[in-house]
């Protein structure tokens, strides 16, 4: 059970990265098309695509260690996507909650984007604190049996 608890953060990281890296790479492959589809400039499309891609990769990379740099990578990677997701909600999805496309909202509502925003905020606020706490508990558990056997001698 400890294995699953210690690695549960990967579920959120993989979900985050799969959405943002996919959408970022998709935009990078067709910057002109996305610039024409959205009411933002070409430069803004480039920045959105880079934020999505880099943010997703940083959140993934941040999960491999529990040091300060990895914690910063997690928080920064998530934070890069705050303006992206707020822009997606306000420009594309606002006015309809349900994610199902409609005549007025061909891209659907912002139900999914709201969940992503909450995930982003969670990662920004917590960073790698869960990983660090789990590693500290594991290190402490390893020291307790060693101390007990020394006291018995």
N, C-alpha and C positions, 0 to 999 in steps of 0.2 A: 504494500500500500504506500510505503514511503516513496517508492520510485514514481508512482503516479502523482502523488502530491508534489514532489520536487520538480516534476516536468509538466505540470498542468499549464504553466504559463505559455507553453508552446502552442496550445490550442488557440489562445487569443492572438499570439504573434502570427501564426500561420494564416488564420482567418484575415487578420489585418493586411498582411503582406500579399495574400492572394488577390484581394480586391484592389489594393492600391498599385501594386507592381503591374498587374494585368492592365488596369486602365491607363497607367502612365505609359507603358510600352505601346499600347494600342494608339494612344495619342501621338507618341513620338514617330510612329510609323506613317502617320497621315496628318501631320500638323496643319496643312492647308485645309483639309476636309473639316477638321474640328474647328479651325478658325472661321470657316464659312458657316458652320452649323450653329456656333455659339455667338452671342452678342458681346464678345470680348475680342481684344486685339490679338494679333499673331504672337506678339511677345508674351502676352498673358497666357496664351495656350501653351507656349514653350515652358513658361514658369510653372504652370499647373502640372504639366507632364513630368517635369523634372522633380517637383515636390512629391508627386505621387510615387514615382519610381524610387527616388532616393529615400524618401520617408519609409516606404515599405522595406527596403533593404536594410536601413538603419535599425528598424525595430527587430528584424530577424537577427542581424549581427549582434545587437545588444543582448540577446538571450543566451549567448554562449558563455558569458562570464558574469561574475557578481561584483566587479570592480567599478570605480567611479566613472571611468570612460565608457564602459558598457551601459551603465545607468544613464549617462548623458546621451548616448546614442539612442537608447529607447525613447527617452523623453523628447529629444530633438526630432527624431523620426516621426513620432506621433504629432508633435506640435507643427511640423511643416504642413500637415494636412488639415489643420484647423481652418485656415482661409479657403482651402480647396473645398472642403465639405460645406462650409457656410455658403460659399459661392454656388455650389451645386444646388443646395436647398433654395436659396433666394432667387437664382436666375432660372433654374430649370424646373424644380419640383414644387415650389411654394404654391399653396392654394388647394392642394389635394393631399390628404393624409395617406390614403390607400396606395400601395405600390402598383396596383393594376393600371395599365395605360388606359386613357380615355380620350374622347375627342378633344377635350380642352387641354389634356396633359398626355401627349403621346409617349413621353418618357416615364410616365407614372408619377405618383406622389412621393412624399419625402419620408415615408415610414422607414425604409431601409437606411436612408441617409441619417435619420435621427439616431438609429441604433449605432451606426458607424461613429457619429459625433460623440455619443456616450462612451464608446470603446476608446476613441482618441483621448477623451478627457481622463478616463481611467489610467491609460498608459502615461499620460503627461504627469498626472498627480502621483502615481505610485512608482513609476519607473521600474527598477529592478528590486524594490524592497522585498518582494515575496521571495525572490531567488536568494537574496542575501540572508534573509531570516531562515530559510530552509537549510542553507549551507551552514549557518551558525549552529542550528539545532543538530545537524549531522556531526559537526566537529565536536560539539559538546557531548553527544552520545558516545563518540569514540573515546573521549577522554575519561568518562565515568568508569567503564570497565577496567581501564588501565590503572586508575587511581585505587579502585577497590582491590585489585590483585596485589598492588604494592602494599596496601594497608594490611592485607592478610599475611604477608610474608613477615 
